[in-house]
């Protein structure tokens, strides 16, 4: 089962990572100024992760592939790691769709 991990960046912003059952990070958030906003971001990922239309397929300048998960308002709520292939990116999206809805939350800032 996947889990969201909330942490505090060096600039005092909160962020979350979604980790798959094997511990691999499959989605990273932006920085949030408050923990409540970060928790709202997690809920937005849960809500939007099962909708394929919310995934934006991207290719970086270095030729690697990644995706953004967007909320209904078009705002990016999570970005994947870089993948060597389009197939890898597809597998990453499937992993987020599977893990995010029921993922637990671990808060490392407590």
Backbone torsions as a table, in degrees:
resi	resn	phi	psi	omega
1	UNK	NA	144.0	-179.3
2	UNK	-80.8	167.5	175.5
3	UNK	-150.1	147.7	172.3
4	UNK	-91.6	134.9	177.9
5	UNK	-118.6	116.7	177.5
6	UNK	-90.3	132.7	178.6
7	UNK	-140.2	168.9	-179.8
8	UNK	-111.0	125.4	178.2
9	UNK	-76.4	167.8	179.3
10	UNK	-63.4	-24.7	179.4
11	UNK	-89.7	15.8	178.7
12	UNK	67.6	20.8	172.1
13	UNK	-95.4	146.5	176.0
14	UNK	-87.5	148.9	174.1
15	UNK	-146.3	163.6	172.1
16	UNK	-130.6	152.2	170.9
17	UNK	-121.4	141.9	171.0
18	UNK	-99.3	123.5	-179.9
19	UNK	-110.8	139.8	174.9
20	UNK	-74.0	172.7	-179.8
21	UNK	-57.0	-27.3	179.4
22	UNK	-85.4	3.2	178.1
23	UNK	89.8	-5.2	-179.4
24	UNK	-75.1	135.2	177.7
25	UNK	-73.5	126.0	-179.1
26	UNK	-114.9	-10.4	178.5
27	UNK	-157.0	135.6	177.7
28	UNK	-117.5	143.8	177.9
29	UNK	-95.4	172.5	168.7
30	UNK	-76.2	-179.6	174.3
31	UNK	-87.1	141.7	179.0
32	UNK	-120.9	143.4	-178.6
33	UNK	-78.4	-19.0	178.8
34	UNK	-134.7	155.9	178.2
35	UNK	-65.9	-36.3	179.3
36	UNK	-60.8	-41.7	177.8
37	UNK	-64.2	-39.3	177.8
38	UNK	-62.3	-44.0	178.5
39	UNK	-64.4	-36.4	175.3
40	UNK	-64.3	-37.0	176.5
41	UNK	-61.3	-41.0	177.4
42	UNK	-61.5	-44.6	179.2
43	UNK	-63.5	-35.3	177.4
44	UNK	-66.8	-39.3	176.2
45	UNK	-62.5	-46.6	179.1
46	UNK	-55.6	-45.8	-176.4
47	UNK	-67.4	-41.4	-172.5
48	UNK	-94.7	-12.7	-171.9
49	UNK	-66.9	-22.4	-178.0
50	UNK	-89.3	-1.5	-178.3
51	UNK	-102.4	107.5	-177.9
52	UNK	-56.8	-29.1	-179.0
53	UNK	-67.2	-16.2	-179.1
54	UNK	-83.1	-6.1	-178.2
55	UNK	-96.3	126.3	177.9
56	UNK	-102.6	116.8	-179.0
57	UNK	-84.2	124.0	-174.7
58	UNK	-127.9	158.1	173.0
59	UNK	-129.1	127.2	-179.6
60	UNK	-77.3	164.7	179.6
61	UNK	-61.3	-25.1	179.7
62	UNK	-84.9	5.6	176.8
63	UNK	87.6	0.4	178.2
64	UNK	-87.6	161.6	-174.1
65	UNK	-111.4	146.1	175.6
66	UNK	-154.6	176.3	177.4
67	UNK	-140.7	156.1	171.2
68	UNK	-114.5	140.7	171.3
69	UNK	-101.1	126.7	-176.1
70	UNK	-113.9	147.8	173.9
71	UNK	-77.9	173.7	179.8
72	UNK	-58.9	-27.0	-179.9
73	UNK	-86.9	3.0	177.9
74	UNK	90.6	-5.2	180.0
75	UNK	-74.8	137.6	177.8
76	UNK	-71.7	127.2	179.3
77	UNK	-113.0	-7.7	176.7
78	UNK	-169.3	148.7	179.7
79	UNK	-129.4	139.9	-178.5
80	UNK	-82.5	175.7	169.4
81	UNK	-74.0	177.6	175.9
82	UNK	-89.2	138.4	179.9
83	UNK	-116.9	147.8	179.3
84	UNK	-72.7	-24.8	-174.4
85	UNK	-140.0	163.4	174.5
86	UNK	-64.3	-34.3	178.8
87	UNK	-64.3	-39.3	177.1
88	UNK	-63.3	-41.6	177.4
89	UNK	-62.2	-41.9	179.1
90	UNK	-61.4	-41.1	177.6
91	UNK	-64.6	-39.2	177.7
92	UNK	-61.7	-43.7	177.6
93	UNK	-61.8	-44.5	178.9
94	UNK	-60.6	-36.6	179.0
95	UNK	-67.1	-41.7	176.9
96	UNK	-64.1	-44.4	-179.7
97	UNK	-60.1	-35.8	-178.9
98	UNK	-78.2	-43.9	-171.1
99	UNK	-86.4	-35.3	-170.6
100	UNK	-64.9	-44.2	-172.2
101	UNK	-57.1	-37.5	-175.3
102	UNK	-113.9	13.6	-177.2
103	UNK	-65.9	142.8	175.0
104	UNK	-78.7	170.9	178.9
105	UNK	-121.2	128.0	175.1
106	UNK	-115.5	121.7	-178.7
107	UNK	-103.8	108.7	-178.7
108	UNK	-86.4	1.8	-177.9
109	UNK	-92.9	-2.0	-178.0
110	UNK	-75.3	NA	NA
